[in-house]
Amino acid sequence: MNDVAKRTCQGCSAEITAEQIAQRQAGLIQGVLLCPKCVAEKRRRAAQQAQAARPPAAPVDEADIAISLIDDDEMPTSESRVIRSFASKSTLGGAHHDDKLKRPLGGPRDAASRVRTFHAKLTEAGLANMDEQINEWLDTHPDIYIKTVTSSIGIFEAKTKEPHLFLCLFH
């Protein structure tokens, strides 16, 4: 590791090694670079929150809370410690701009006037992530009534060609 790409925890300013990142002891959690100590604390708090939301018979394993590896190109520098959210790029075409649409939202008995598309890799983690995105989107838009949902499976071409599930929610 060279001095230009020094990695420091955005929680406690501890130094982070490439080995810690490779072993998934440290990494990006919700867009924030954290050291092993802060990762463990974040996992513990997330497990407690998840446990509080579950019935008593369903324990939460802290190892189930994901952290991601990062490339050197994505590594924040000490000059720019900006917390980035990737949630706006989670659907087709990047961020959706509902505020630019002219047609009003319909009520529960009206016909659909808009559509929102979600997609995910055909893996358990990918589908769970898509569920989370859809639920968050619905939570932030309580005025939306889903009228129809269509689904299809196809090849999504990005850096690689992978099979994806596409869901179109007509609202």
C-alpha positions as CSV (number, residue, x, y, z in Angstrom):
1,M,0.0,0.0,0.0
2,N,1.4,3.4,-0.9
3,D,1.1,6.5,1.1
4,V,-1.2,8.2,-1.5
5,A,-3.9,5.6,-1.1
6,K,-3.9,5.4,2.7
7,R,-7.0,3.9,4.0
8,T,-8.5,5.2,7.3
9,C,-11.7,4.4,9.0
10,Q,-14.3,7.1,8.6
11,G,-15.7,6.1,12.0
12,C,-12.6,6.3,14.2
13,S,-9.7,7.3,11.9
14,A,-7.9,4.0,12.5
15,E,-5.7,2.7,9.6
16,I,-7.1,0.0,7.4
17,T,-4.9,-2.5,5.7
18,A,-5.6,-4.1,2.3
19,E,-5.5,-7.5,4.0
20,Q,-8.4,-6.5,6.4
21,I,-10.4,-5.5,3.3
22,A,-9.6,-8.7,1.4
23,Q,-10.6,-10.8,4.4
24,R,-13.9,-8.8,4.8
25,Q,-12.9,-7.6,8.2
26,A,-13.1,-4.0,7.0
27,G,-14.8,-2.4,4.0
28,L,-17.7,-0.2,2.8
29,I,-20.9,-0.4,4.8
30,Q,-23.7,1.8,3.4
31,G,-21.0,3.8,1.6
32,V,-18.8,4.4,4.6
33,L,-15.3,2.9,4.9
34,L,-15.0,1.2,8.3
35,C,-12.2,-0.6,10.2
36,P,-12.7,-4.1,11.7
37,K,-13.7,-2.6,15.1
38,C,-16.3,-0.3,13.6
39,V,-17.6,-3.0,11.2
40,A,-18.1,-5.3,14.2
41,E,-19.9,-2.5,16.1
42,K,-22.1,-1.7,13.0
43,R,-22.9,-5.4,12.6
44,R,-23.8,-5.7,16.3
45,R,-26.1,-2.7,16.1
46,A,-27.8,-3.9,12.9
47,A,-28.3,-7.3,14.4
48,Q,-29.9,-5.8,17.5
49,Q,-32.2,-3.7,15.3
50,A,-33.1,-6.7,13.1
51,Q,-33.7,-8.8,16.2
52,A,-36.0,-6.2,17.7
53,A,-38.1,-6.3,14.5
54,R,-38.3,-10.1,14.4
55,P,-40.3,-12.5,16.5
56,P,-38.3,-13.9,19.5
57,A,-37.8,-17.3,17.9
58,A,-35.8,-15.9,14.9
59,P,-32.2,-15.0,16.0
60,V,-30.1,-12.8,13.8
61,D,-26.6,-13.9,12.9
62,E,-24.2,-11.0,12.7
63,A,-22.3,-12.7,9.9
64,D,-25.4,-12.3,7.6
65,I,-24.9,-8.5,7.5
66,A,-23.0,-7.8,4.3
67,I,-20.0,-5.6,3.8
68,S,-18.5,-5.0,0.3
69,L,-15.0,-5.0,-1.1
70,I,-13.8,-1.8,-2.7
71,D,-11.3,-1.1,-5.5
72,D,-8.4,1.3,-5.0
73,D,-10.1,3.6,-7.6
74,E,-13.2,3.8,-5.3
75,M,-11.2,4.4,-2.1
76,P,-12.0,7.8,-0.6
77,T,-8.9,10.0,0.0
78,S,-8.2,11.8,3.2
79,E,-9.0,15.1,1.4
80,S,-12.5,14.0,0.3
81,R,-14.4,12.1,3.0
82,V,-17.7,12.2,1.3
83,I,-20.4,9.6,2.3
84,R,-21.9,8.4,-0.9
85,S,-25.2,6.6,-1.3
86,F,-25.6,4.2,-4.2
87,A,-29.4,3.7,-3.7
88,S,-30.4,6.2,-6.4
89,K,-28.6,4.0,-9.0
90,S,-30.4,0.8,-7.9
91,T,-32.9,0.6,-10.8
92,L,-32.8,0.7,-14.5
93,G,-31.5,3.9,-16.0
94,G,-30.1,5.3,-12.8
95,A,-32.1,7.7,-10.6
96,H,-35.8,8.1,-11.3
97,H,-37.1,11.6,-11.3
98,D,-40.8,11.3,-10.3
99,D,-41.0,15.1,-9.8
100,K,-40.6,15.7,-13.5
101,L,-43.7,13.6,-14.5
102,K,-46.8,15.5,-15.5
103,R,-49.5,12.9,-15.0
104,P,-51.0,12.8,-11.4
105,L,-50.9,9.7,-9.3
106,G,-54.1,7.8,-9.3
107,G,-56.0,6.6,-6.3
108,P,-56.6,2.9,-5.4
109,R,-59.4,2.5,-7.9
110,D,-57.9,4.5,-10.8
111,A,-56.0,3.0,-13.7
112,A,-52.2,2.9,-13.6
113,S,-50.5,6.1,-14.9
114,R,-46.9,5.4,-14.1
115,V,-44.4,2.5,-14.0
116,R,-41.3,1.8,-11.9
117,T,-38.8,-0.9,-13.0
118,F,-36.6,-2.8,-10.6
119,H,-34.0,-5.5,-11.5
120,A,-31.8,-7.9,-9.7
121,K,-29.3,-10.7,-10.4
122,L,-30.8,-14.2,-10.1
123,T,-29.1,-14.9,-6.8
124,E,-30.5,-15.1,-3.3
125,A,-28.6,-12.0,-2.3
126,G,-29.7,-10.1,-5.4
127,L,-33.4,-10.9,-4.9
128,A,-33.2,-9.9,-1.2
129,N,-31.6,-6.6,-2.2
130,M,-34.3,-6.0,-4.8
131,D,-37.0,-6.7,-2.1
132,E,-35.3,-4.2,0.2
133,Q,-35.2,-1.6,-2.6
134,I,-38.9,-2.1,-3.4
135,N,-39.9,-1.9,0.2
136,E,-37.9,1.2,0.8
137,W,-39.4,2.8,-2.3
138,L,-42.9,2.0,-1.2
139,D,-42.2,3.3,2.4
140,T,-41.0,6.6,1.0
141,H,-44.0,6.9,-1.4
142,P,-47.1,6.1,0.8
143,D,-49.4,7.8,-1.8
144,I,-48.6,5.0,-4.4
145,Y,-51.0,2.2,-5.0
146,I,-49.7,-0.7,-7.1
147,K,-52.1,-1.7,-9.8
148,T,-50.2,-4.4,-11.8
149,V,-46.8,-6.1,-11.6
150,T,-45.1,-7.8,-14.5
151,S,-42.0,-9.8,-14.4
152,S,-39.5,-11.2,-16.9
153,I,-36.1,-12.8,-16.9
154,G,-33.4,-11.7,-19.4
155,I,-29.8,-10.9,-19.9
156,F,-28.7,-7.6,-18.4
157,E,-25.7,-6.2,-20.2
158,A,-23.3,-4.1,-18.2
159,K,-19.7,-5.0,-17.5
160,T,-20.8,-8.6,-17.8
161,K,-23.8,-10.3,-19.3
162,E,-25.8,-11.9,-16.4
163,P,-29.4,-13.1,-16.1
164,H,-31.6,-10.7,-14.2
165,L,-35.1,-10.6,-12.9
166,F,-37.0,-7.5,-14.1
167,L,-40.1,-6.3,-12.2
168,C,-42.3,-3.5,-13.6
169,L,-44.6,-2.0,-11.0
170,F,-47.5,-0.1,-12.5
171,H,-48.9,2.5,-10.2
